């Protein structure tokens, strides 16, 4: 399993009239965590794009358990549990002081600039495998 986390401080503009975070913002936070995961993996999204790999969203969902509010300090945990193929499924959890507020997932395809489904780059597969081994051994 590959994982990373990112801290989020809820901004006033992210809340609605009821003082609750608007649901669409969770997907922005999921993306922030996903970008951090790729950075930690050593495969920044910008570099994947420069190499001709795009990762469009095929599916995304979120399940809300408790609301977040203005100025909350949140942690978004992101995980890839399964080895990527031409697709990769990414899971997310949003916490406030250890309380799970939201869980979700997104599925992305690896495509070339013409929209053709392709396998991930070899370096991504190698780093994913290596990163998984390090986390499993506590390294």
N, C-alpha and C positions, 0 to 999 in steps of 0.2 A: 504494500500500500504506500502511496505517495501522499504526503500531506504538507500543508503550510497554513499559516494563519495571518490575518491582517487586522489591525485595530481600526475601528471606525468611531468617530465622535459625531453623533447626530446633530446636523445643522438645523436651524430654525426653518429654513426653506424646504426641508425634507418632510415637514409635518403638515397635516391638514388642519382645518378649522377646529377639529376635536382635539388637537394636540398630539395626534397619533401619526407615526411615520406612514406616509403614503406607500401602499404595497409595491408599486413599481420601483421604488428606490432599492428594494432588496435585490433586484436583478442587477442594478448598478454595483451594489456591494459584492454580489457574486462575481461579477466581472473583475473587480479590483482584486479579489482573492485569487481568481484564476490567473491573472497577469502575474501576481506575486509568486504563485506556484511555478509558473513557467520560468520566471527569473531565477528562483532558487534551484530549479532543475538544471539551469544553465542553457536553456533554450528560449530566450526572450521572444515574445510574439513578433516583435519588429524584425528580428533575424529570420524567423520562420517565413514571414512575408517576403523579405528580401530574397530568400531562397526559392520563392515560388510556391509556398504552401499557405493556404488560407484555411480558416477553421470556422465556417458558418455554423450557426445554431440550427439544429434540426428539431430539437424539442427542449422545452424548459418548463419547470413547474416549481411551485413553492407551497408549503403548508404552514399556516400561521397558527401559533399556539398562544402567544401573549404579545401585546403591542409594545413597541419601542416608542420613546418620547424624546422631545428636544433635550439635547445635552447628555443623553445616555452615552456611556462608553461601552461599545460593543466589541466583540471578537467574532470574526467570521473565519470558521475553519473550513478548509477546502480539501477534498480527497479524491484521488483516483485509485480505486480499489482493484480494477481489472486491467490487465495489459491492453494497451491501445492496439487497434487494428486500423482499418480505414476510418473507423469511428472511435471516439473516446467519450465515455460517460464520466461526468464530474459531479460529485456530491458536495453539498454545502450545509453548514449549520451556523446559525447566528445565536450568540450567547450574550447575556448581560449578567455579569457577576455569577457565572456558572449556570444561570437559568436559560434553558433552551427556548428561544422566542420563535424561531422559524427554521425549517429544514427544506431543502430543495435539491434539484439536480438539473443538469443540462447535458444534452448529447450534441456533440459536434462532429462534423465530417472533415476529413482532410481532403481538400480539393486543389486542383491547379488553377491558375488564373482564367482558364477557359471554362471552369466549372466541372471538370472531369474528376470523379472520385479516384483518389490515389492512396497508396500506403504512406504512412508517416515517413519522414526522412530517417535514414539509418541512424544518424546521430541522436535523434529524439528517442528512438527505440533503445539504443545503447544506454543513454543517460537515464531513461526510465527504468531499465533493468538494474543499472548500477545504483541508482538512488533508492530503489525498492530494497535492494540487498543491504544497503547501509542502514536504512530505517529499521529493518527487521532485526539487525544485530545490535541496534542501539548506537551505531556509529555516526 
